[in-house]
């Protein structure tokens, strides 16, 4: 009987060790995979955020998926910690997209970006106002209490032109091919297409932020 009891004890110990190994493997398993939900930037790009983790969103007001993602981005921003610095960059792959980029930077310059960022998205997509067309945009701005003349001056200014050119260069430097896309810590890129959905994209962003924080 002692021999049987000892064998049983050793069997139980072996099972416990095996279970611990399996649990350890599960703990190490990554929920997202490089090359599937995100890609690594080689070489890593320098960040302008010091010790903070820089998160850059490349977007386009005319993109329906960017429109879908915007409330998720706003919610994510409200929950992010002080170790993250968020930067928005309008995507400028061509002159047609440059119009909305100039609108973005002109609204920023006139101090109306925070108030009108979501209405611009919503009125363009949901209400079909076609705010990528000059006459529609100026009428919409006037209806929202913005001095359309001042807006035009800023939109056509050298300062805004410089920012649009910088945004275009960033798109090229990071190799961004689609929107919305996020660059995390200068090391990783994910997009709604890579992640599968806009909500899943924001989960991947959180995962990548933690990867950068832990130096992985």
N, C-alpha and C positions, 0 to 999 in steps of 0.2 A: 503493500500500500504506500509506504513512503516514496518508493520509486515512481509510482503512478502520480502521486501528489506533486513530486518534483517536476515530472514531465509536464503536468498540466500547468504548473506555475511558469515554467519556461516558455510554454506555448502562448500563455497569456501575455508574458513580457514581450515576446516576439511580435504579437499582434499590436501591442501598444506602441512599440517602436515603429512598426510599419505605419500605423495610423498617424503617428507624429510626423513621419517623413512625408506622408501624403498631405497633411495639413500645412507643413512647411512649404511644399511645392505649390499648393493652392494659394498660399499667402504671397508667394513670389510671382505667380502668374500675372501677366499684365492684361488689363481689360481691353486695351487698344494696341494695335500692332503697327510698327513702323513699316511704311510701304503700303499699308492698307488704309487706315484712318488718318494717317499723317505721314509726312515725309521729313527727313532731316536735311537741313541746309548745310552744304559743304562747299566752302568753309563757312563757319558761323559768321553772321553779320554783327558788327559792333552795335551795342545799344546806346541810346542817348539818355538813359534813365538812371545812371549811376548804379547804386546797389539794388534798385528795384527791378522787378521782372517786367520788361516792356512787352505789352500786348498791342499789336497793330491790327486794326481791321481795315481791309480794303473792300470798298463797297461802291455801289452805283445806284443812284436814286431811281433809275429806270428799271432796275432788276427786281422781278417779283419775289425771288427768294430772299433778297436783301430786305424787302418790305416785310416778308414773313418773319425774318430773323430779328428785325429791329426791336419789337417788344421784349424778346428774349435777351437781347444785348443790354437793354435798359435795366431789366431785372438783374442780370449778371453784374452790371455796374453797381447797383445798389447793394450788392452782397460781397463785392470784392474787398480784400483787406488792403491795408496800407502798404503792403510790399509789392503791389502791382501798379504800374503806370499804363494807362490806356491811351492810345492814339488812333484817331480816325484818319483815313486817307482815301479820298475819292479816287477811284480807278480811272486812269486816263490812257487807254490803249489806242485811242484814235481821236480825231477832232470832233466826231459826233458826241462822244462821251465827255469831251472837254467842257461843253456847255453847262452840264450839271455840276462839274467840278468848280467852274467859275461862280456858279450860284452859291455853292457851299461856302466858298471862301469869302464871297461878298457878304453873305448873311453873317458870317463870323465877324467880319470887319465892322459891320454896322451894329453888332451886338444883338442880333435877332436869331442866332442859330439855335440856342437852347429852346426858345419858344416855338420856332417854326420848323424844326427838323422833322418831327413826326407829322404835323399837318401837311408838309410838302410831300412826304411819302404817301400819306393817306389820300390826299386830294388827287394826286397824280394817278394812283393805282385804283383805289376803291371808287372814287367819284369820276374818274376818267377825264380830269381837267387838262391833260396833256401839258404839263408844266415845263416840258422841254421845248416848248414853242414860245418865242419872245412875247407875242401879244398876250397870250394866256398867262404867262408868268407875271408880267407887269400888272395886269388886271388883278390877278390873285394877290400880289403883294400889296397893292393899293387897298384891296378889300380887307387886308389884315393889318392895316394901319402903318404900312411901311412907306417911306418917301421913295417912290419909284425912281425919281431923278437921281437922288443920292445913291441908291442901289446901283443904278447903271454906271455912275461915275466910279464907284468902287469896283464893280465887276470888270470894267475896262481899264482899270489902273495897272501900272507896272508892278505894284506890290502883289496883286492877285495873280497876274501873269507869271510872276516869279514862283509863287506857291504852286500853281498848276504845273509848271515845268518841273518843280521839285517832286511833285506827286507822280508825274509821269516817269521820272528817273527812278523813284523808289519802286514802282511797279516792275520796271526792268531789272533793277538790282536784286530784287527778291525773287524774280522769276515767276511772278504771279500770272496764272493763266485763266483764272475764273473768279467770280465773286458770288457770295461773300467768301473771303479767305481771311484767315488769321495767322499772323506770324507771332510766335511766342518765344521770348527771350533771345531773339536773333538766331535760334537754333532749329525751330520746327515750324512747319506750315500745315494747317488743316483747312478744310473747306466743307461746306454743306454737302457737296458731291462726294468728297472723300468719306465723311462721317456717315452719310446716308440720309440724314435729315437735318434741318436747322436746329431742333432741340438737342440732337445727339452731338452736333458740332460744338455746342457750348459745353457739353460734358467733356469732350475731347480737349477743349481749351483749358478747362480746370485741371484735367489730368496732366497736360503739358506744362502748366504753370508749376505744378508740384514736382514734375521731373526736373525743371530748371532749378527750383529751390533746393532740391537735394543733390544737384550736380550730376544728374544722370544724363 
